[in-house]
Amino acid sequence: MSSRSFNICIKSALVVLVGAGTLVAQSTEFAIEGRPVQVHGFASQAFAASDGNNYLTMDTRTGTFSFTDFGGNISVQVTGKFRVGAQFYDHNIGQLGRWHPQLDWADGDYRFKDWLGIRAGKVKTVLGLYNDTQDMEFLHTWAILPQSVYPLDLRSSTIAHVGADFYGDIGLNQLGTFSYTAYAGFQPNDPYGGWVYGFKPYGINLTALDGRLEGGDLRWRTPVQGLLAGVSYMDEELHIKATILSAFSFNAVSNKDETSQFYIQYMRNRLTLNAEYRKNLLGLEKFIMDSRSLYGSASYRISKRFEVGTYYSRFYPNWQDNLSDPANHIYDKVATVRMDLTNHWDLKIEGHFMNGSAAGDALRGFYLRDNPQGLKPTTNLLVIRTGVEF
Protein backbone atom coordinates (compact mmCIF):
# COMPACT_ATOMS: atom_id res chain seq x y z
CA MET A 1 0.00 0.00 0.00
CA SER A 2 1.45 3.36 -1.03
CA SER A 3 1.91 6.15 1.51
CA ARG A 4 -0.64 8.29 -0.38
CA SER A 5 -3.26 5.53 -0.31
CA PHE A 6 -2.50 4.90 3.34
CA ASN A 7 -3.04 8.58 4.22
CA ILE A 8 -6.34 8.63 2.32
CA CYS A 9 -7.49 5.51 4.20
CA ILE A 10 -6.57 7.05 7.54
CA LYS A 11 -8.48 10.27 6.81
CA SER A 12 -11.53 8.30 5.65
CA ALA A 13 -11.33 6.11 8.74
CA LEU A 14 -11.31 9.08 11.08
CA VAL A 15 -14.35 10.64 9.37
CA VAL A 16 -16.40 7.44 9.66
CA LEU A 17 -15.29 6.57 13.18
CA VAL A 18 -15.85 10.04 14.61
CA GLY A 19 -19.29 10.06 13.00
CA ALA A 20 -20.14 6.93 14.96
CA GLY A 21 -20.11 9.02 18.12
CA THR A 22 -23.55 10.34 17.26
CA LEU A 23 -24.89 6.88 18.16
CA VAL A 24 -24.23 7.39 21.87
CA ALA A 25 -27.26 6.96 24.08
CA GLN A 26 -28.09 6.42 27.72
CA SER A 27 -28.90 3.12 29.37
CA THR A 28 -32.55 2.13 29.54
CA GLU A 29 -34.14 0.93 32.76
CA PHE A 30 -37.83 0.47 33.46
CA ALA A 31 -40.19 -1.82 35.35
CA ILE A 32 -42.73 -4.45 34.31
CA GLU A 33 -45.25 -5.23 37.04
CA GLY A 34 -42.79 -3.87 39.56
CA ARG A 35 -39.86 -5.96 38.33
CA PRO A 36 -36.80 -3.95 37.19
CA VAL A 37 -35.77 -4.43 33.57
CA GLN A 38 -32.46 -3.27 32.13
CA VAL A 39 -31.65 -2.92 28.42
CA HIS A 40 -28.12 -2.27 27.19
CA GLY A 41 -26.46 -2.15 23.79
CA PHE A 42 -23.08 -1.63 22.22
CA ALA A 43 -21.48 -1.23 18.80
CA SER A 44 -17.98 -0.76 17.45
CA GLN A 45 -16.39 0.01 14.10
CA ALA A 46 -12.70 -0.27 13.21
CA PHE A 47 -10.33 0.50 10.41
CA ALA A 48 -7.28 -1.77 9.99
CA ALA A 49 -4.24 -1.45 7.73
CA SER A 50 -1.03 -3.48 7.57
CA ASP A 51 2.11 -4.20 5.64
CA GLY A 52 3.54 -7.71 5.43
CA ASN A 53 0.49 -9.97 5.68
CA ASN A 54 -3.28 -9.67 5.63
CA TYR A 55 -4.66 -10.23 9.11
CA LEU A 56 -7.82 -11.76 10.64
CA THR A 57 -9.22 -12.63 7.17
CA MET A 58 -9.38 -8.91 6.31
CA ASP A 59 -7.74 -7.19 3.36
CA THR A 60 -5.59 -5.15 5.71
CA ARG A 61 -2.77 -4.63 3.18
CA THR A 62 -4.98 -2.15 1.30
CA GLY A 63 -6.79 -0.88 4.41
CA THR A 64 -10.28 -2.03 5.38
CA PHE A 65 -13.34 -1.08 7.41
CA SER A 66 -14.49 -4.72 7.49
CA PHE A 67 -14.34 -4.84 11.28
CA THR A 68 -17.77 -4.26 12.82
CA ASP A 69 -19.71 -5.69 15.74
CA PHE A 70 -22.81 -4.82 17.73
CA GLY A 71 -25.17 -6.37 20.22
CA GLY A 72 -27.86 -5.81 22.77
CA ASN A 73 -28.96 -7.45 25.99
CA ILE A 74 -31.90 -7.42 28.34
CA SER A 75 -32.16 -8.65 31.92
CA VAL A 76 -35.06 -8.91 34.36
CA GLN A 77 -34.70 -9.18 38.13
CA VAL A 78 -37.63 -11.53 38.70
CA THR A 79 -37.06 -11.75 42.47
CA GLY A 80 -34.35 -10.55 44.81
CA LYS A 81 -32.40 -13.74 44.10
CA PHE A 82 -33.47 -14.73 40.57
CA ARG A 83 -32.50 -12.98 37.35
CA VAL A 84 -33.01 -13.90 33.70
CA GLY A 85 -31.31 -12.32 30.72
CA ALA A 86 -30.11 -12.75 27.15
CA GLN A 87 -27.88 -11.08 24.58
CA PHE A 88 -27.84 -11.14 20.79
CA TYR A 89 -24.64 -10.39 18.90
CA ASP A 90 -23.61 -9.88 15.30
CA HIS A 91 -20.27 -9.16 13.70
CA ASN A 92 -18.34 -9.06 10.46
CA ILE A 93 -14.55 -9.23 10.65
CA GLY A 94 -13.31 -9.93 7.15
CA GLN A 95 -14.65 -13.41 6.44
CA LEU A 96 -15.51 -14.16 10.08
CA GLY A 97 -19.08 -13.87 11.29
CA ARG A 98 -20.40 -12.62 7.94
CA TRP A 99 -23.43 -10.88 9.47
CA HIS A 100 -25.00 -14.02 10.92
CA PRO A 101 -26.68 -12.96 14.19
CA GLN A 102 -26.33 -15.28 17.14
CA LEU A 103 -27.61 -15.71 20.65
CA ASP A 104 -24.48 -14.81 22.57
CA TRP A 105 -25.83 -15.91 25.93
CA ALA A 106 -29.20 -16.54 27.59
CA ASP A 107 -29.49 -17.81 31.13
CA GLY A 108 -31.33 -17.87 34.40
CA ASP A 109 -29.31 -17.05 37.51
CA TYR A 110 -30.39 -17.88 41.07
CA ARG A 111 -28.21 -16.71 43.97
CA PHE A 112 -28.96 -18.71 47.11
CA LYS A 113 -26.20 -17.18 49.24
CA ASP A 114 -23.03 -15.19 48.62
CA TRP A 115 -21.16 -18.48 48.55
CA LEU A 116 -23.58 -20.37 46.28
CA GLY A 117 -25.36 -19.50 43.06
CA ILE A 118 -26.39 -21.39 39.93
CA ARG A 119 -26.67 -20.28 36.31
CA ALA A 120 -28.16 -22.39 33.52
CA GLY A 121 -28.78 -21.97 29.79
CA LYS A 122 -26.20 -20.61 27.37
CA VAL A 123 -23.75 -19.31 29.95
CA LYS A 124 -20.58 -17.27 29.48
CA THR A 125 -17.46 -19.36 30.08
CA VAL A 126 -15.16 -18.10 32.84
CA LEU A 127 -11.62 -18.75 31.61
CA GLY A 128 -8.83 -16.38 32.59
CA LEU A 129 -9.26 -12.65 33.08
CA TYR A 130 -11.27 -11.71 30.00
CA ASN A 131 -12.85 -14.68 28.22
CA ASP A 132 -16.34 -13.87 29.51
CA THR A 133 -16.01 -10.14 28.73
CA GLN A 134 -14.67 -10.39 25.16
CA ASP A 135 -17.87 -8.78 23.89
CA MET A 136 -17.42 -5.68 26.07
CA GLU A 137 -15.00 -3.59 24.00
CA PHE A 138 -15.76 -0.53 26.12
CA LEU A 139 -14.27 -2.19 29.23
CA HIS A 140 -10.84 -2.77 27.74
CA THR A 141 -7.89 -0.52 27.03
CA TRP A 142 -7.09 -2.41 23.85
CA ALA A 143 -8.63 -2.23 20.38
CA ILE A 144 -7.82 -5.95 20.09
CA LEU A 145 -7.24 -8.15 23.13
CA PRO A 146 -4.02 -10.24 23.13
CA GLN A 147 -4.72 -12.73 20.35
CA SER A 148 -2.43 -15.36 21.80
CA VAL A 149 -4.99 -15.94 24.57
CA TYR A 150 -8.25 -14.41 23.25
CA PRO A 151 -8.33 -15.05 19.48
CA LEU A 152 -11.12 -13.34 17.56
CA ASP A 153 -11.03 -16.29 15.14
CA LEU A 154 -12.58 -18.48 17.86
CA ARG A 155 -14.64 -15.98 19.82
CA SER A 156 -18.11 -17.36 19.03
CA SER A 157 -17.21 -20.91 20.04
CA THR A 158 -15.31 -20.01 23.22
CA ILE A 159 -17.24 -17.17 24.88
CA ALA A 160 -20.07 -19.37 26.18
CA HIS A 161 -21.23 -22.94 26.72
CA VAL A 162 -24.65 -24.55 26.88
CA GLY A 163 -24.98 -25.99 30.35
CA ALA A 164 -24.87 -24.94 33.99
CA ASP A 165 -22.50 -23.20 36.43
CA PHE A 166 -22.15 -23.24 40.19
CA TYR A 167 -20.40 -20.17 41.57
CA GLY A 168 -19.86 -18.15 44.72
CA ASP A 169 -17.64 -15.93 46.84
CA ILE A 170 -16.04 -17.09 50.08
CA GLY A 171 -14.60 -14.41 52.36
CA LEU A 172 -11.73 -15.43 54.64
CA ASN A 173 -11.30 -12.21 56.60
CA GLN A 174 -7.61 -11.24 56.59
CA LEU A 175 -6.81 -13.80 53.87
CA GLY A 176 -8.96 -12.02 51.31
CA THR A 177 -11.77 -13.50 49.20
CA PHE A 178 -11.93 -16.60 46.99
CA SER A 179 -14.35 -16.68 44.05
CA TYR A 180 -15.07 -19.99 42.36
CA THR A 181 -16.93 -21.16 39.26
CA ALA A 182 -17.53 -24.79 38.29
CA TYR A 183 -19.33 -25.66 35.05
CA ALA A 184 -20.33 -28.43 32.69
CA GLY A 185 -22.05 -28.40 29.32
CA PHE A 186 -21.42 -28.36 25.59
CA GLN A 187 -19.36 -26.15 23.31
CA PRO A 188 -21.50 -24.53 20.57
CA ASN A 189 -20.63 -25.02 16.92
CA ASP A 190 -19.53 -21.92 14.97
CA PRO A 191 -19.93 -22.37 11.19
CA TYR A 192 -18.57 -18.87 10.50
CA GLY A 193 -15.39 -18.96 12.58
CA GLY A 194 -11.70 -19.60 12.03
CA TRP A 195 -11.81 -23.38 12.12
CA VAL A 196 -14.17 -23.63 9.13
CA TYR A 197 -12.48 -20.83 7.22
CA GLY A 198 -8.95 -22.11 7.76
CA PHE A 199 -9.53 -25.70 6.67
CA LYS A 200 -11.42 -25.03 3.42
CA PRO A 201 -8.31 -24.43 1.24
CA TYR A 202 -7.16 -27.95 2.11
CA GLY A 203 -10.38 -29.47 0.75
CA ILE A 204 -11.78 -30.02 4.25
CA ASN A 205 -15.32 -28.78 4.86
CA LEU A 206 -16.06 -28.80 8.58
CA THR A 207 -19.75 -29.43 9.15
CA ALA A 208 -19.60 -29.64 12.96
CA LEU A 209 -17.10 -28.87 15.67
CA ASP A 210 -18.54 -29.15 19.15
CA GLY A 211 -18.59 -31.43 22.17
CA ARG A 212 -18.99 -31.68 25.90
CA LEU A 213 -16.85 -29.72 28.33
CA GLU A 214 -16.37 -29.19 32.03
CA GLY A 215 -14.08 -26.93 33.95
CA GLY A 216 -13.67 -24.33 36.61
CA ASP A 217 -12.04 -21.11 37.72
CA LEU A 218 -10.67 -20.12 41.11
CA ARG A 219 -9.53 -16.56 41.76
CA TRP A 220 -8.10 -15.05 44.91
CA ARG A 221 -8.56 -11.39 45.79
CA THR A 222 -5.57 -11.21 48.07
CA PRO A 223 -5.17 -9.08 51.20
CA VAL A 224 -2.79 -6.92 49.16
CA GLN A 225 -4.94 -4.10 47.82
CA GLY A 226 -5.53 -4.45 44.08
CA LEU A 227 -3.82 -7.85 43.71
CA LEU A 228 -5.76 -10.72 42.10
CA ALA A 229 -4.45 -14.17 41.20
CA GLY A 230 -6.26 -17.08 39.63
CA VAL A 231 -6.24 -20.36 37.75
CA SER A 232 -8.67 -21.82 35.20
CA TYR A 233 -9.00 -25.34 33.80
CA MET A 234 -11.15 -26.78 31.04
CA ASP A 235 -11.46 -30.35 29.76
CA GLU A 236 -13.26 -30.96 26.47
CA GLU A 237 -14.21 -33.87 24.26
CA LEU A 238 -14.17 -32.36 20.80
CA HIS A 239 -16.41 -33.90 18.13
CA ILE A 240 -15.32 -33.24 14.55
CA LYS A 241 -17.43 -33.89 11.46
CA ALA A 242 -16.19 -33.03 7.98
CA THR A 243 -16.23 -33.93 4.32
CA ILE A 244 -12.92 -34.22 2.48
CA LEU A 245 -12.67 -33.20 -1.20
CA SER A 246 -16.50 -33.34 -1.29
CA ALA A 247 -16.24 -37.12 -1.43
CA PHE A 248 -15.25 -38.62 1.91
CA SER A 249 -16.86 -38.24 5.30
CA PHE A 250 -14.68 -37.83 8.37
CA ASN A 251 -15.73 -38.21 12.00
CA ALA A 252 -13.37 -38.00 14.94
CA VAL A 253 -13.41 -37.47 18.69
CA SER A 254 -10.46 -35.95 20.50
CA ASN A 255 -8.81 -38.16 23.09
CA LYS A 256 -7.40 -35.05 24.78
CA ASP A 257 -8.36 -31.38 24.81
CA GLU A 258 -7.21 -29.71 28.01
CA THR A 259 -6.66 -26.03 28.71
CA SER A 260 -4.87 -24.73 31.79
CA GLN A 261 -4.61 -20.99 32.41
CA PHE A 262 -2.86 -18.97 35.11
CA TYR A 263 -3.27 -15.24 35.58
CA ILE A 264 -2.42 -12.35 37.84
CA GLN A 265 -3.64 -8.75 37.95
CA TYR A 266 -2.53 -5.74 39.95
CA MET A 267 -4.58 -2.54 40.01
CA ARG A 268 -3.41 0.46 41.97
CA ASN A 269 -4.72 3.98 41.51
CA ARG A 270 -4.47 4.58 37.72
CA LEU A 271 -2.16 1.66 36.95
CA THR A 272 -3.22 -1.83 35.81
CA LEU A 273 -0.79 -4.72 35.27
CA ASN A 274 -1.86 -8.10 33.83
CA ALA A 275 -0.11 -11.34 32.98
CA GLU A 276 -1.59 -14.62 31.71
CA TYR A 277 -0.24 -17.99 30.63
CA ARG A 278 -2.23 -20.68 28.80
CA LYS A 279 -1.34 -24.25 27.91
CA ASN A 280 -3.53 -26.28 25.56
CA LEU A 281 -3.11 -29.98 24.76
CA LEU A 282 -5.18 -31.19 21.80
CA GLY A 283 -4.96 -34.83 20.79
CA LEU A 284 -6.48 -36.87 17.96
CA GLU A 285 -5.51 -40.52 18.38
CA LYS A 286 -1.68 -40.58 18.67
CA PHE A 287 -1.17 -36.99 17.49
CA ILE A 288 -0.97 -34.40 20.26
CA MET A 289 -0.49 -30.66 19.72
CA ASP A 290 0.96 -28.76 22.66
CA SER A 291 0.36 -25.01 22.21
CA ARG A 292 1.39 -22.23 24.60
CA SER A 293 0.15 -18.64 24.91
CA LEU A 294 1.23 -15.80 27.17
CA TYR A 295 1.21 -12.05 27.49
CA GLY A 296 2.03 -9.24 29.86
CA SER A 297 0.32 -5.85 29.77
CA ALA A 298 0.43 -2.46 31.44
CA SER A 299 -2.00 0.45 31.17
CA TYR A 300 -2.13 3.82 32.85
CA ARG A 301 -5.09 6.20 33.12
CA ILE A 302 -3.52 9.64 32.64
CA SER A 303 -6.82 11.48 33.09
CA LYS A 304 -10.54 10.83 33.02
CA ARG A 305 -10.53 10.91 29.20
CA PHE A 306 -7.07 9.60 28.33
CA GLU A 307 -5.36 6.22 28.83
CA VAL A 308 -2.22 4.62 27.39
CA GLY A 309 -1.18 1.00 27.37
CA THR A 310 1.13 -1.64 26.00
CA TYR A 311 1.31 -5.42 25.91
CA TYR A 312 3.68 -8.08 24.66
CA SER A 313 2.10 -11.33 23.52
CA ARG A 314 3.60 -14.66 22.45
CA PHE A 315 1.94 -17.69 20.84
CA TYR A 316 3.52 -21.04 20.00
CA PRO A 317 1.26 -23.53 18.16
CA ASN A 318 3.68 -26.41 18.82
CA TRP A 319 5.83 -26.17 21.93
CA GLN A 320 7.87 -29.23 20.86
CA ASP A 321 9.11 -27.69 17.59
CA ASN A 322 11.68 -24.96 16.91
CA LEU A 323 10.31 -21.97 18.86
CA SER A 324 12.44 -19.44 16.96
CA ASP A 325 10.93 -20.47 13.61
CA PRO A 326 8.55 -17.71 12.35
CA ALA A 327 6.24 -20.52 11.19
CA ASN A 328 5.94 -21.68 14.81
CA HIS A 329 5.37 -18.44 16.68
CA ILE A 330 3.67 -15.06 16.73
CA TYR A 331 5.26 -12.31 18.81
CA ASP A 332 3.12 -9.20 19.07
CA LYS A 333 4.34 -5.90 20.54
CA VAL A 334 1.46 -3.46 21.01
CA ALA A 335 1.06 0.21 21.92
CA THR A 336 -2.38 1.77 22.47
CA VAL A 337 -3.90 5.17 23.11
CA ARG A 338 -7.49 5.22 24.36
CA MET A 339 -9.59 8.38 24.43
CA ASP A 340 -12.96 8.44 26.19
CA LEU A 341 -14.67 11.14 24.18
CA THR A 342 -17.78 10.92 26.39
CA ASN A 343 -18.85 8.57 29.18
CA HIS A 344 -20.29 6.22 26.53
CA TRP A 345 -18.03 6.71 23.50
CA ASP A 346 -14.38 5.71 23.14
CA LEU A 347 -11.75 5.92 20.42
CA LYS A 348 -8.63 3.71 20.36
CA ILE A 349 -5.53 3.98 18.18
CA GLU A 350 -3.35 0.90 18.35
CA GLY A 351 -0.14 -0.29 16.69
CA HIS A 352 0.89 -3.96 16.41
CA PHE A 353 4.42 -4.99 15.53
CA MET A 354 4.32 -8.72 14.84
CA ASN A 355 7.01 -11.29 14.18
CA GLY A 356 6.02 -14.70 12.85
CA SER A 357 2.82 -16.11 11.39
CA ALA A 358 2.47 -19.51 13.17
CA ALA A 359 2.31 -21.45 9.89
CA GLY A 360 -0.91 -19.75 8.85
CA ASP A 361 -3.10 -22.48 10.36
CA ALA A 362 -2.99 -21.77 14.08
CA LEU A 363 -6.21 -19.71 14.34
CA ARG A 364 -4.43 -16.57 15.49
CA GLY A 365 -5.13 -14.22 12.59
CA PHE A 366 -2.88 -15.36 9.74
CA TYR A 367 -4.31 -17.58 6.98
CA LEU A 368 -2.60 -18.91 3.87
CA ARG A 369 -5.70 -18.34 1.74
CA ASP A 370 -5.55 -14.60 2.54
CA ASN A 371 -1.86 -14.45 1.65
CA PRO A 372 -1.51 -16.50 -1.57
CA GLN A 373 2.00 -15.18 -2.24
CA GLY A 374 3.19 -16.76 1.00
CA LEU A 375 3.35 -15.52 4.58
CA LYS A 376 6.01 -12.96 5.36
CA PRO A 377 7.95 -13.12 8.66
CA THR A 378 6.87 -9.68 9.95
CA THR A 379 3.67 -7.63 9.93
CA ASN A 380 2.98 -4.12 11.20
CA LEU A 381 -0.70 -3.39 11.81
CA LEU A 382 -2.61 -0.19 12.61
CA VAL A 383 -6.08 -0.44 14.17
CA ILE A 384 -8.34 2.55 14.78
CA ARG A 385 -11.48 1.46 16.63
CA THR A 386 -14.36 3.37 18.10
CA GLY A 387 -17.11 1.98 20.27
CA VAL A 388 -20.32 3.18 21.88
CA GLU A 389 -22.39 1.60 24.63
CA PHE A 390 -25.58 2.42 26.44
DRENMAR-817045 format. One line per field, with one value per residue (C-alpha): residue in three letters; residue number from 1; x, y, z. Coordinates in steps of 0.2 Angstrom, whole numbers, plus 5000, padded with zeros to 4 digits. Each point is the difference from the previous one (the first is absolute). Layout:
REM residues N
residuo (ALA	...)
num (NUM	...)
x (X	...)
y (Y	...)
z (Z	...)
REM end
This chain:
REM residues 390
residuo (MET	SER	SER	ARG	SER	PHE	ASN	ILE	CYS	ILE	LYS	SER	ALA	LEU	VAL	VAL	LEU	VAL	GLY	ALA	GLY	THR	LEU	VAL	ALA	GLN	SER	THR	GLU	PHE	ALA	ILE	GLU	GLY	ARG	PRO	VAL	GLN	VAL	HIS	GLY	PHE	ALA	SER	GLN	ALA	PHE	ALA	ALA	SER	ASP	GLY	ASN	ASN	TYR	LEU	THR	MET	ASP	THR	ARG	THR	GLY	THR	PHE	SER	PHE	THR	ASP	PHE	GLY	GLY	ASN	ILE	SER	VAL	GLN	VAL	THR	GLY	LYS	PHE	ARG	VAL	GLY	ALA	GLN	PHE	TYR	ASP	HIS	ASN	ILE	GLY	GLN	LEU	GLY	ARG	TRP	HIS	PRO	GLN	LEU	ASP	TRP	ALA	ASP	GLY	ASP	TYR	ARG	PHE	LYS	ASP	TRP	LEU	GLY	ILE	ARG	ALA	GLY	LYS	VAL	LYS	THR	VAL	LEU	GLY	LEU	TYR	ASN	ASP	THR	GLN	ASP	MET	GLU	PHE	LEU	HIS	THR	TRP	ALA	ILE	LEU	PRO	GLN	SER	VAL	TYR	PRO	LEU	ASP	LEU	ARG	SER	SER	THR	ILE	ALA	HIS	VAL	GLY	ALA	ASP	PHE	TYR	GLY	ASP	ILE	GLY	LEU	ASN	GLN	LEU	GLY	THR	PHE	SER	TYR	THR	ALA	TYR	ALA	GLY	PHE	GLN	PRO	ASN	ASP	PRO	TYR	GLY	GLY	TRP	VAL	TYR	GLY	PHE	LYS	PRO	TYR	GLY	ILE	ASN	LEU	THR	ALA	LEU	ASP	GLY	ARG	LEU	GLU	GLY	GLY	ASP	LEU	ARG	TRP	ARG	THR	PRO	VAL	GLN	GLY	LEU	LEU	ALA	GLY	VAL	SER	TYR	MET	ASP	GLU	GLU	LEU	HIS	ILE	LYS	ALA	THR	ILE	LEU	SER	ALA	PHE	SER	PHE	ASN	ALA	VAL	SER	ASN	LYS	ASP	GLU	THR	SER	GLN	PHE	TYR	ILE	GLN	TYR	MET	ARG	ASN	ARG	LEU	THR	LEU	ASN	ALA	GLU	TYR	ARG	LYS	ASN	LEU	LEU	GLY	LEU	GLU	LYS	PHE	ILE	MET	ASP	SER	ARG	SER	LEU	TYR	GLY	SER	ALA	SER	TYR	ARG	ILE	SER	LYS	ARG	PHE	GLU	VAL	GLY	THR	TYR	TYR	SER	ARG	PHE	TYR	PRO	ASN	TRP	GLN	ASP	ASN	LEU	SER	ASP	PRO	ALA	ASN	HIS	ILE	TYR	ASP	LYS	VAL	ALA	THR	VAL	ARG	MET	ASP	LEU	THR	ASN	HIS	TRP	ASP	LEU	LYS	ILE	GLU	GLY	HIS	PHE	MET	ASN	GLY	SER	ALA	ALA	GLY	ASP	ALA	LEU	ARG	GLY	PHE	TYR	LEU	ARG	ASP	ASN	PRO	GLN	GLY	LEU	LYS	PRO	THR	THR	ASN	LEU	LEU	VAL	ILE	ARG	THR	GLY	VAL	GLU	PHE)
num (1	2	3	4	5	6	7	8	9	10	11	12	13	14	15	16	17	18	19	20	21	22	23	24	25	26	27	28	29	30	31	32	33	34	35	36	37	38	39	40	41	42	43	44	45	46	47	48	49	50	51	52	53	54	55	56	57	58	59	60	61	62	63	64	65	66	67	68	69	70	71	72	73	74	75	76	77	78	79	80	81	82	83	84	85	86	87	88	89	90	91	92	93	94	95	96	97	98	99	100	101	102	103	104	105	106	107	108	109	110	111	112	113	114	115	116	117	118	119	120	121	122	123	124	125	126	127	128	129	130	131	132	133	134	135	136	137	138	139	140	141	142	143	144	145	146	147	148	149	150	151	152	153	154	155	156	157	158	159	160	161	162	163	164	165	166	167	168	169	170	171	172	173	174	175	176	177	178	179	180	181	182	183	184	185	186	187	188	189	190	191	192	193	194	195	196	197	198	199	200	201	202	203	204	205	206	207	208	209	210	211	212	213	214	215	216	217	218	219	220	221	222	223	224	225	226	227	228	229	230	231	232	233	234	235	236	237	238	239	240	241	242	243	244	245	246	247	248	249	250	251	252	253	254	255	256	257	258	259	260	261	262	263	264	265	266	267	268	269	270	271	272	273	274	275	276	277	278	279	280	281	282	283	284	285	286	287	288	289	290	291	292	293	294	295	296	297	298	299	300	301	302	303	304	305	306	307	308	309	310	311	312	313	314	315	316	317	318	319	320	321	322	323	324	325	326	327	328	329	330	331	332	333	334	335	336	337	338	339	340	341	342	343	344	345	346	347	348	349	350	351	352	353	354	355	356	357	358	359	360	361	362	363	364	365	366	367	368	369	370	371	372	373	374	375	376	377	378	379	380	381	382	383	384	385	386	387	388	389	390)
x (5000	5007	5003	4987	4987	5003	4998	4983	4995	5004	4991	4984	5001	5000	4985	4990	5006	4997	4983	4995	5000	4983	4994	5003	4985	4996	4995	4982	4992	4982	4988	4987	4988	5012	5015	5015	5005	5017	5004	5017	5009	5017	5008	5017	5008	5018	5012	5016	5015	5016	5016	5007	4984	4982	4993	4984	4993	4999	5008	5011	5014	4989	4991	4983	4984	4995	5000	4983	4990	4985	4988	4987	4994	4986	4998	4986	5002	4985	5003	5013	5010	4995	5005	4997	5008	5006	5012	5000	5016	5005	5017	5009	5019	5006	4994	4995	4983	4993	4985	4992	4992	5001	4994	5016	4993	4983	4999	4990	5010	4995	5011	4996	5014	5016	5009	4988	4991	4995	4999	4992	4997	5013	5012	5016	5016	5011	5018	5014	4998	4990	4992	4982	5002	5007	4984	5002	5012	4996	5008	5017	5015	5004	4992	5004	5003	5016	4996	5012	4987	4984	4999	4986	5001	4992	4990	4982	5005	5009	4991	4986	4994	4983	4998	5001	5011	5002	5009	5003	5011	5008	5007	5014	5003	5018	5004	4989	4986	4999	4988	4997	4990	4997	4991	4995	4992	5003	5010	4990	5004	5005	4998	5007	5016	5018	5000	4988	5009	5017	4997	4991	5015	5006	4984	4993	4982	4997	4981	5001	5013	4992	5000	4998	5011	5002	5012	5002	5008	5007	5005	5008	4997	5015	5002	5012	4989	4997	5009	4990	5007	4991	5000	4988	4998	4989	4999	4991	4995	5000	4989	5005	4990	5006	5000	5016	5002	4980	5002	5005	4992	5011	4994	5012	5000	5015	5008	5007	4995	5006	5003	5009	5001	5009	4998	5004	4994	5005	4990	5006	4993	5002	5011	4995	5012	4995	5008	4993	5007	4990	5004	4989	5002	4990	5001	4993	5004	5020	5002	5001	5003	5007	4997	5005	4994	5005	5000	5004	4992	5000	4988	4999	4986	5007	4984	4981	5000	5018	5008	5016	5005	5012	5001	5011	4993	5007	4992	5008	4988	5012	5011	5010	5007	5012	4994	5010	4993	4988	4988	4999	4997	4991	5008	4990	5006	4985	4998	4983	4992	4983	4989	4983	4992	4984	4995	4993	5011	5018	5013	5016	5015	5011	5016	5005	5018	5000	5013	4995	4984	4998	5000	4983	4989	5001	4984	5009	4996	5012	4992	5009	4985	5000	5019	5001	5018	5006	5001	5013	5010	4994	4984	4997	4982	4990	4983	4988	4985	4985	4986	4984	4990	4984)
y (5000	5017	5014	5010	4987	4996	5019	5000	4985	5007	5016	4991	4989	5014	5008	4984	4996	5017	5000	4985	5010	5007	4982	5003	4998	4997	4984	4995	4994	4997	4989	4987	4996	5007	4989	5010	4998	5006	5001	5004	5000	5003	5002	5002	5004	4999	5004	4988	5002	4990	4996	4982	4989	5002	4997	4992	4996	5018	5009	5010	5003	5012	5007	4994	5005	4981	5000	5003	4993	5004	4992	5003	4992	5000	4994	4998	4999	4988	4999	5006	4984	4995	5009	4995	5008	4998	5009	4999	5004	5003	5003	5001	4999	4996	4983	4996	5002	5006	5009	4984	5005	4989	4997	5005	4994	4997	4994	5000	5004	4996	5005	4990	5008	5010	4984	4990	5004	4991	5006	4989	5002	5007	5006	5011	4989	5006	4997	5012	5019	5004	4986	5004	5018	4999	5008	5016	5010	5015	4992	4997	5011	4991	5001	4981	4989	4990	4987	4987	4997	5008	4997	5008	4986	4989	5012	4993	4982	5005	5014	4989	4982	4992	4993	5005	5009	5000	5015	5010	5011	4995	5013	4995	5016	5005	4987	5009	4992	4985	5000	4983	4994	4982	4996	4986	5000	5000	5011	5008	4998	5015	4998	5018	4999	4997	4981	4999	5014	4993	4983	5003	5003	4982	4993	4997	5006	5000	4997	4999	5004	4998	4989	4999	5009	5003	5011	5013	5016	5005	5018	5008	5018	5001	5011	5010	5015	4998	4983	4985	4983	4986	4983	4993	4982	4993	4982	4997	4986	5007	4993	5003	4997	5004	4995	4999	5005	4999	4981	4993	5002	5002	4998	5001	5003	5007	4989	5016	5018	5008	5019	5006	5019	5010	5019	5014	5018	5015	5016	5015	5018	5003	4985	4983	4985	4984	4983	4984	4983	4987	4982	4990	4981	4994	4982	4990	4981	5000	5018	5013	5019	5009	5019	5014	5018	5014	5019	5014	5017	5017	5014	5017	5012	5017	5009	4997	5001	4993	4983	4992	4982	4987	4981	4987	4983	4984	4985	4983	4987	4986	5001	4985	5008	5013	5015	5013	4995	5013	4986	4995	5016	5017	5013	5016	5017	5012	5018	5008	5017	5000	5016	5000	5014	4999	4988	4988	5003	4995	5001	4989	5001	4985	4994	4981	4995	4981	4988	4982	4993	4983	4991	5008	4987	5003	5010	5016	5012	4994	4989	4993	5003	5019	5001	4990	5006	4992	5006	5013	4999	5018	5010	5017	5004	5016	4999	5015	4994	5010	4993	5006	4992	5004)
z (5000	4995	5013	4990	5000	5019	5004	4991	5009	5017	4996	4994	5016	5011	4992	5001	5018	5007	4992	5010	5016	4995	5005	5018	5011	5019	5008	5001	5016	5003	5010	4995	5013	5013	4994	4994	4982	4993	4981	4994	4983	4992	4983	4993	4984	4995	4986	4998	4989	4999	4990	4999	5001	5000	5018	5007	4983	4996	4985	5012	4987	4991	5015	5005	5010	5000	5019	5008	5015	5010	5012	5013	5016	5012	5018	5012	5019	5003	5018	5012	4996	4983	4984	4981	4986	4982	4987	4981	4991	4981	4992	4984	5001	4983	4996	5018	5006	4984	5007	5008	5016	5015	5017	5010	5017	5008	5018	5016	5016	5017	5015	5016	5010	4997	5000	4988	4984	4985	4982	4986	4981	4988	5013	4997	5003	5014	4994	5005	5002	4985	4991	5007	4996	4982	4993	5011	4990	5011	5015	4993	4996	4984	4983	4998	5016	5000	4986	5007	5014	4993	4981	4991	4988	5013	5010	4996	5005	5016	5008	5007	5003	5000	5018	5018	5012	5019	5007	5016	5010	5016	5012	5011	5010	5000	4986	4988	4989	4989	4985	4992	4984	4995	4984	4988	4984	4981	4989	4986	4982	4990	4981	4997	5010	4997	5001	4985	4990	5003	4994	4984	4989	5005	4993	5017	5003	5019	5003	5019	5013	5018	5015	5018	5013	5018	5010	5013	5006	5017	5003	5016	5004	5011	5016	4990	4993	4981	4999	4992	4995	4992	4991	4987	4993	4986	4994	4983	4989	4983	4987	4982	4984	4983	4982	4990	4982	5000	4999	5017	5017	5015	5018	5015	5018	5010	5012	5009	5000	5016	5004	5015	5003	5014	5002	5011	5001	5010	5000	5010	4998	4981	4996	4994	4997	4993	4996	4994	4994	4991	4996	4988	4996	4985	4995	4986	5002	5001	4994	5014	4998	5014	4998	5012	5002	5011	5001	5012	5000	5008	4999	5008	5002	4997	5002	5000	4981	4996	5002	4993	5000	4993	5000	4993	4995	4994	4992	4996	4991	5003	5016	4994	4984	4997	5009	4991	4983	4994	4994	5018	5009	5001	5010	5001	5008	5002	5005	5002	5004	5006	5000	5009	4990	5011	5014	4987	4984	4999	4986	5000	4989	5001	4991	4999	4996	4996	4997	4993	4993	5009	4983	4995	5008	5018	5002	5005	4986	4986	4986	4984	4990	5004	4995	4984	4997	5016	5018	5004	5016	5007	5000	5006	5003	5004	5008	5003	5009	5007	5011	5008	5014	5009)
REM end
